[in-house]
Amino acid sequence: MDLILQFVEMISSNPEARTILVNEAVWEGERLIPPSSFEILVQHTFPASSARVETTNRFEAIYPLLKEVALAPDSATGSNTMKQILTFSLRLAGKGAGNPVLAKEAIAIATCCVTKNVDCFKYWDNLYNENIEASVALLKKLVDDWKDHSLKLSSSPSDTLAVKHTICSFRIKNEKAIITEGVANSFIYKEADKSCELISRRLSRGNGGLQIAPITAMVIAAVAAAAGAALVLSSQ
């Protein structure tokens, strides 16, 4: 580990290192820092306070540069890479009770994933229920920092529609869980739904002149209403 850290520290001391590494984040079809390595890096940089060691400060020093390289976009592996990063970041964020510093950084990484890549936002739907606590934190982050992320989430009509559909799917999952789950889980899904509702409203209002077509909004509302009615009937 010491030799690896020395090597990275030597590279990062070069003033041109950032530009070169970020621009060449993919070499011969492979990421310089693949998602699996990035996950290890995050955990070494943000250990629990009781698990800090001498090398932790060294990891903290090189982390910003390596994080930027790990999250650098690329046309070859971009969507798949971001999906893998989102998957592990939500898992790490779910450990917030034992390591809040790690959880906070994991949510920051997840936010980067879903705001930079609409396919990643849609993929979040597959991870939602099994990472509900982390999803609640991520939704709140999007709401709290909406001014920073709204233009990214609505950069085109198709992106806006994709995000809107995903949020609609979240709300259907929330409603199902609130009806069928126990009191504790119901509270979590209710918290998630508050953020989903706010995001949905803001997207519907549009940003920079972008708005969802009225017919699309009507279809989404109809689907949500039908799903809600079916859930109520199935629970009776």
C-alpha positions as CSV (number, residue, x, y, z in Angstrom):
1,M,0.0,0.0,0.0
2,D,2.8,2.4,0.8
3,L,4.4,1.9,-2.6
4,I,1.1,2.5,-4.4
5,L,0.5,5.6,-2.4
6,Q,4.0,6.9,-3.1
7,F,3.5,6.3,-6.8
8,V,0.1,8.1,-6.9
9,E,1.5,11.0,-4.8
10,M,4.4,11.4,-7.2
11,I,2.0,11.5,-10.2
12,S,-0.4,13.9,-8.5
13,S,2.4,16.3,-7.7
14,N,2.8,17.0,-11.4
15,P,0.9,20.2,-12.3
16,E,-0.3,18.7,-15.5
17,A,-1.5,15.4,-13.9
18,R,-5.1,16.4,-13.5
19,T,-5.6,17.5,-17.1
20,I,-3.9,14.4,-18.5
21,L,-5.6,11.9,-16.2
22,V,-9.1,13.3,-16.6
23,N,-8.8,13.5,-20.4
24,E,-7.3,10.0,-20.6
25,A,-9.6,8.4,-18.0
26,V,-10.1,5.5,-20.4
27,W,-7.0,3.7,-21.8
28,E,-7.4,1.1,-24.6
29,G,-11.1,0.6,-23.6
30,E,-10.4,0.2,-19.9
31,R,-11.0,2.7,-17.1
32,L,-7.8,3.9,-15.3
33,I,-9.9,3.6,-12.1
34,P,-12.6,1.0,-12.6
35,P,-15.7,1.1,-10.3
36,S,-14.4,-1.7,-8.1
37,S,-11.1,0.1,-7.4
38,F,-13.0,3.4,-6.8
39,E,-15.2,1.7,-4.2
40,I,-12.0,0.5,-2.3
41,L,-10.6,4.0,-2.6
42,V,-13.7,5.6,-1.1
43,Q,-13.7,3.2,1.9
44,H,-10.0,3.7,2.6
45,T,-10.5,7.5,2.4
46,F,-13.6,7.6,4.6
47,P,-13.2,5.0,7.3
48,A,-15.1,5.1,10.6
49,S,-13.5,7.5,13.0
50,S,-12.3,4.6,15.2
51,A,-10.7,3.0,12.2
52,R,-8.5,5.9,11.0
53,V,-4.8,5.0,10.5
54,E,-1.7,6.8,9.5
55,T,-2.4,6.3,5.8
56,T,-5.9,7.8,6.0
57,N,-4.5,11.4,5.6
58,R,-2.6,10.3,2.5
59,F,-5.7,8.9,1.0
60,E,-7.6,12.1,1.7
61,A,-4.9,14.1,0.0
62,I,-5.0,12.2,-3.3
63,Y,-8.8,11.4,-3.2
64,P,-10.1,14.5,-5.0
65,L,-8.0,13.9,-8.1
66,L,-8.7,10.2,-8.2
67,K,-12.4,10.8,-7.7
68,E,-12.5,13.2,-10.7
69,V,-10.7,10.6,-12.8
70,A,-13.1,7.8,-11.7
71,L,-16.1,9.9,-12.5
72,A,-14.8,11.4,-15.8
73,P,-17.3,10.8,-18.6
74,D,-16.4,8.7,-21.6
75,S,-18.3,7.5,-24.7
76,A,-17.2,3.9,-24.5
77,T,-18.0,2.7,-21.0
78,G,-19.8,5.8,-19.5
79,S,-23.3,4.5,-18.8
80,N,-22.3,1.1,-17.6
81,T,-19.5,2.6,-15.4
82,M,-21.8,5.1,-13.8
83,K,-24.4,2.4,-13.1
84,Q,-21.8,0.3,-11.3
85,I,-20.7,3.4,-9.3
86,L,-24.3,4.2,-8.4
87,T,-24.9,0.7,-7.2
88,F,-22.0,0.7,-4.7
89,S,-22.5,4.3,-3.6
90,L,-26.1,3.5,-2.6
91,R,-24.9,0.4,-0.8
92,L,-22.2,2.4,1.1
93,A,-24.7,5.2,1.9
94,G,-27.0,2.7,3.5
95,K,-24.3,2.2,6.2
96,G,-24.8,5.8,7.4
97,A,-25.6,4.8,11.0
98,G,-22.2,3.3,11.5
99,N,-20.2,5.8,9.4
100,P,-22.0,9.1,8.6
101,V,-18.9,10.6,6.8
102,L,-18.8,7.7,4.4
103,A,-22.5,7.9,3.9
104,K,-22.4,11.6,3.1
105,E,-19.6,11.1,0.5
106,A,-21.5,8.1,-1.0
107,I,-24.6,10.3,-1.5
108,A,-22.5,13.0,-3.1
109,I,-21.1,10.3,-5.6
110,A,-24.6,9.0,-6.2
111,T,-25.9,12.5,-6.9
112,C,-23.1,12.9,-9.5
113,C,-24.2,9.7,-11.2
114,V,-27.9,10.4,-11.5
115,T,-27.5,14.1,-12.6
116,K,-24.7,13.4,-15.2
117,N,-26.3,10.4,-16.9
118,V,-30.0,10.0,-17.4
119,D,-29.6,6.3,-18.0
120,C,-28.1,6.1,-14.5
121,F,-31.2,7.9,-13.2
122,K,-33.5,5.4,-14.8
123,Y,-31.3,2.5,-13.5
124,W,-31.8,3.9,-10.0
125,D,-35.4,2.5,-10.3
126,N,-33.9,-1.1,-10.2
127,L,-32.0,-0.3,-6.9
128,Y,-34.7,1.8,-5.2
129,N,-36.4,-0.7,-2.8
130,E,-33.3,-2.6,-1.7
131,N,-31.6,0.8,-0.9
132,I,-34.6,2.7,0.3
133,E,-32.8,4.6,3.2
134,A,-30.0,5.7,0.8
135,S,-32.6,6.6,-1.9
136,V,-34.4,8.8,0.7
137,A,-31.1,10.6,1.4
138,L,-30.4,11.0,-2.4
139,L,-33.9,12.3,-3.1
140,K,-33.5,14.9,-0.3
141,K,-30.1,15.9,-1.7
142,L,-31.6,16.5,-5.1
143,V,-34.4,18.6,-3.5
144,D,-32.1,20.6,-1.3
145,D,-29.6,21.4,-4.1
146,W,-32.3,21.7,-6.9
147,K,-30.8,24.9,-8.3
148,D,-27.5,23.1,-8.9
149,H,-29.1,20.0,-10.5
150,S,-32.3,21.1,-12.2
151,L,-30.7,22.1,-15.5
152,K,-28.8,18.8,-15.7
153,L,-32.0,16.8,-15.0
154,S,-33.9,18.7,-17.7
155,S,-31.2,19.3,-20.3
156,S,-33.5,18.0,-23.0
157,P,-37.2,17.1,-23.3
158,S,-36.4,13.4,-23.5
159,D,-34.2,13.6,-20.3
160,T,-37.0,15.4,-18.5
161,L,-39.5,12.8,-19.5
162,A,-37.1,10.0,-18.4
163,V,-36.6,11.5,-15.0
164,K,-40.4,12.2,-14.7
165,H,-41.2,8.6,-15.5
166,T,-38.6,7.3,-13.0
167,I,-40.0,9.5,-10.2
168,C,-43.5,8.3,-11.1
169,S,-42.3,4.7,-10.7
170,F,-40.8,5.6,-7.3
171,R,-44.2,7.0,-6.2
172,I,-45.9,3.8,-7.2
173,K,-43.4,1.8,-5.2
174,N,-43.9,4.3,-2.2
175,E,-47.6,3.9,-2.3
176,K,-47.4,0.1,-2.4
177,A,-45.0,0.0,0.5
178,I,-47.1,2.4,2.6
179,I,-50.1,0.2,2.1
180,T,-48.4,-3.2,2.7
181,E,-45.3,-2.6,4.9
182,G,-45.0,-2.1,8.6
183,V,-45.1,1.2,10.4
184,A,-41.3,1.7,10.4
185,N,-40.9,1.1,6.6
186,S,-44.1,3.1,5.9
187,F,-42.4,6.2,7.5
188,I,-39.4,5.8,5.3
189,Y,-41.4,5.5,2.1
190,K,-43.6,8.5,3.2
191,E,-40.4,10.6,3.5
192,A,-39.3,9.4,0.1
193,D,-42.6,10.4,-1.4
194,K,-42.4,13.9,-0.1
195,S,-39.2,14.5,-2.0
196,C,-40.6,12.7,-5.1
197,E,-43.6,15.0,-5.1
198,L,-41.5,18.1,-4.9
199,I,-39.2,16.9,-7.7
200,S,-42.2,16.0,-9.8
201,R,-43.8,19.4,-9.3
202,R,-40.6,21.2,-10.2
203,L,-40.0,19.2,-13.3
204,S,-43.6,19.8,-14.4
205,R,-43.1,23.6,-14.1
206,G,-40.1,23.2,-16.4
207,N,-36.7,24.8,-16.3
208,G,-35.3,27.2,-18.9
209,G,-38.6,27.0,-20.9
210,L,-38.7,23.1,-20.8
211,Q,-42.1,21.7,-19.8
212,I,-43.6,18.2,-20.1
213,A,-46.4,18.2,-22.6
214,P,-49.9,18.3,-21.0
215,I,-50.9,15.0,-22.7
216,T,-47.8,13.3,-21.2
217,A,-48.6,14.6,-17.7
218,M,-52.1,13.3,-18.1
219,V,-50.9,9.8,-19.1
220,I,-48.5,9.7,-16.1
221,A,-51.2,10.8,-13.7
222,A,-53.6,8.2,-15.1
223,V,-51.0,5.4,-14.8
224,A,-50.3,6.4,-11.2
225,A,-54.0,6.6,-10.3
226,A,-54.7,3.2,-11.8
227,A,-51.8,1.6,-10.0
228,G,-52.9,3.1,-6.8
229,A,-56.4,1.9,-7.2
230,A,-55.1,-1.6,-8.0
231,L,-53.0,-1.6,-4.9
232,V,-55.9,-0.6,-2.7
233,L,-58.1,-3.3,-4.2
234,S,-55.4,-6.0,-3.7
235,S,-55.0,-5.1,-0.1
236,Q,-58.7,-5.5,0.7
